[in-house]
Amino acid sequence: MGWELGKPRPILVEYVEKGLIPKGKALDICCGAGTNTIYLAEKGFEVTGIDISPTALDFAKAKAAKAKVNIDFSVQNFVELPFKDEMFDFVFDMGCFHHVQIADRHRFIPGIHRVLKSRGVYMLTCFSVKNGPAWNHFTRQQLVDLFSGFFTFEEVRHVSSVEGDGVTRYFYTILMKKAEITG
Ligand SMILES: C[S@@+](CC[C@H](N)C(=O)[O-])C[C@H]1O[C@@H](n2cnc3c(N)ncnc32)[C@H](O)[C@@H]1O
């Protein structure tokens, strides 16, 4: 798994330590092998982790058992989100949105908005166009255009990261708050 750092994402750790992430119920959407999910649980969040891959979730469950943390893991498709409205204080998306097919974005983005509580926080990390042109490598303006109808932007960072496979990749990390949709 090329994305697996074997430790939680440094920018997630930074935001949690700075108190920018509201404590409470967190959803790790596309949780993979659960490294960030387990970190959040260890920090006192009540965590749900979803992924489409049963194999990834088997890894995640074994690691969570070893870490002695309780996490609600389940196999789910990110376009479905079988959760009640306004259930989560925080949605963590590390490398998830850039897997969403273009035709599914109009379901995915409102889905995140729906499951977040009022003023809930969405932390998005997705590929930047600096990796080269591709359908899922984004400019800052594309991300503004996609998300600004649903969220207010608190902080935007362009970051590079040496990934688990040794390759340097570029990402946008955006901390957003749920906006009230009017009209
Ligand atoms: C780049 S990995 C990121 C994993 C994790 N967030 C991390 O940082 O370690 C992307 C994950 O998205 C999952 N995924 C892909 N399509 C999905 C879908 N339709 N619904 C839910 N998860 C999906 C993959 O199985 C994979 O675990």
The ligand as an ORCA input file, in Angstrom:
! r2SCAN-3c Opt
* xyz 0 1
  C      -5.101      6.196     -0.903
  S      -5.919      5.010      0.107
  C      -6.037      5.947      1.602
  C      -6.229      5.127      2.844
  C      -6.220      5.892      4.160
  N      -7.090      7.040      4.148
  C      -4.828      6.289      4.560
  O      -4.493      7.467      4.486
  O      -4.051      5.418      4.975
  C      -7.559      5.050     -0.581
  C      -8.544      4.095      0.039
  O      -9.818      4.343     -0.574
  C     -10.529      3.144     -0.603
  N     -11.651      3.275     -1.555
  C     -11.575      3.341     -2.907
  N     -12.814      3.453     -3.438
  C     -13.696      3.466     -2.402
  C     -15.127      3.558     -2.310
  N     -15.901      3.636     -3.403
  N     -15.699      3.591     -1.076
  C     -14.930      3.497      0.043
  N     -13.558      3.364      0.019
  C     -12.957      3.368     -1.187
  C      -9.471      2.130     -0.996
  O      -9.864      0.800     -0.673
  C      -8.259      2.619     -0.179
  O      -8.178      1.970      1.088
*
